[in-house]
Amino acid sequence: MSGGRLASLLLVFASLTAAWLSVLVSGARAAYSAGYDISYPQCHASFPTPPYFGIVGVNGGRPFSANPCLGTGDGPSELVWPGMTVGLSPVEPAQLYANTADPGPALSTHWPNGQTSPKPCNTATNPGSDTAQCAYDYGWNAATDSYQDAVNASISLGWADSGATRTPGANAWWLDVETANSWTSNTSFNVDDLQGEVDYLTSVGAPSIGFYSTALDWQTITGGTSRFAAYPSWIPGASSLVQAQGDCASPGVTGGRVALTQYPNNGFDGDYRCGAPAPSPSLARGREPSSPAWRRGEREARGTMLPALPGG
C-alpha cells in the first residue's frame, strides 16, 4: 500500500474514531445530568430506575420528623437506592434534603426556650422567646436533627459504626424552603432560622449546601433575601426536560447560580444537573465511602459480596 493511501485511511479512521467518542461523551454527559429525588411518599412504593445521581429526603415532610424508610426497618431503604446504578457501588453518595420551617414559639413544641448555645434564647441574659436568636437556634436544632436522621440511617445499614456522629459519605445537602411548612410573618427571623441550618451543616463538614424553593415561596418566606447568594439553587416548576435544561439559565432564588432543576419524569420528580461534565472513567465505574463498615453494610443491603478492605 502506498504511503499516500495509508495516510488517507488513517485520516478516515481518526475522523470516525473522534465522531464515535463524541457520541459516547455526549451520551455520558446526558446520563450524568439525569437524576431523581424521592422521600417519605415513596416508602413502600416503587422507586425510579436508579439514576446517575439521586436525592433523598431525610424528613417525614417537616422538621423533627424522620423519613421512616431512609435506613432499614420500614421497607426498602431509600438511602441505598441511589447507589444501585453502576456495578456494585454508588456512582456518588446520595444527595440529601431537609425540610425547613420557622413556626415561632406559639406553635412549636421544639422551640429552644432556655437554650444558651449557639445563641441565647429566652434566657436571663436574653429574655424573650420570639427573637432572632431563638429563630437561629431553632434552625440549628432542626438541621442537627435532620443530620442525625442521616447518621442513624447509615448506622442501621451498617455503613457507619454504632455511635458514629458523621455520615460516611460526602453528602451534598439541600434545604427545602416551602410555604407548605409553618413560617412566621417576620421574614428576618425566617432568614435567621435558615442561617442556623446552614451554619450547623457547615459545622459538620457538609461539602455543599443549597436551597430548594420557588421564587414565590422564597419571596414570601425570606423577603427575597440575598444573604445566601453564595449558595446554589435547586428550582422546581419545569414541565419537561427541555424546559428544565432552559431553566438552568434562570437566576437562582438565592441570587446565586442554579445547580439543579426539577421536572416530572416517568411519574417521579426528575432532576437535571446544570452544566454537568461527562463522568470520569473512575466515576463511571462507581465510587464508595472507604470505611470497612460502609462496605459491610453494602454487602448486607445488596446481598452481594464485595472484596473486603484490609482489616474490614
Stockholm file with secondary structure:
# STOCKHOLM 1.0

chainA/1-312         MSGGRLASLLLVFASLTAAWLSVLVSGARAAYSAGYDISYPQCHASFPTPPYFGIVGVNGGRPFSANPCLGTGDGPSELVWPGMTVGLSPVEPAQLYANTADPGPALSTHWPNGQTSPKPCNTATNPGSDTAQCAYDYGWNAATDSYQDAVNASISLGWADSGATRTPGANAWWLDVETANSWTSNTSFNVDDLQGEVDYLTSVGAPSIGFYSTALDWQTITGGTSRFAAYPSWIPGASSLVQAQGDCASPGVTGGRVALTQYPNNGFDGDYRCGAPAPSPSLARGREPSSPAWRRGEREARGTMLPALPGG
#=GR chainA/1-312 SS CCHHHHHHHHHHHHHHHHHHHHHHHHHHHHHHTEEEEECGGGTTSCCCCCCSEEEEECBSSSTTCBCTTSSSSSSSCTTTGGGGSBTTBCSSCCEEEEECCBCCTTTCSSCCTTCCSSSCCSCSSSCCSSSHHHHHHHHHHHHHHHHHHHHHHHHHTTSSCTTCCSCSSCCCEEEECCTTSCBCSCHHHHHHHHHHHHHHHHHTTCSCEEEECCHHHHHHHHSSCCTTTTSCEEECCCSSHHHHHHHTTSCCTTSSCEEEEEEEETTEEEEEETTCCCCCHHHHHCCCCCCHHHHHHHHHHHTCCCCCCTTC
#=GC SS_cons         CCHHHHHHHHHHHHHHHHHHHHHHHHHHHHHHTEEEEECGGGTTSCCCCCCSEEEEECBSSSTTCBCTTSSSSSSSCTTTGGGGSBTTBCSSCCEEEEECCBCCTTTCSSCCTTCCSSSCCSCSSSCCSSSHHHHHHHHHHHHHHHHHHHHHHHHHTTSSCTTCCSCSSCCCEEEECCTTSCBCSCHHHHHHHHHHHHHHHHHTTCSCEEEECCHHHHHHHHSSCCTTTTSCEEECCCSSHHHHHHHTTSCCTTSSCEEEEEEEETTEEEEEETTCCCCCHHHHHCCCCCCHHHHHHHHHHHTCCCCCCTTC
//
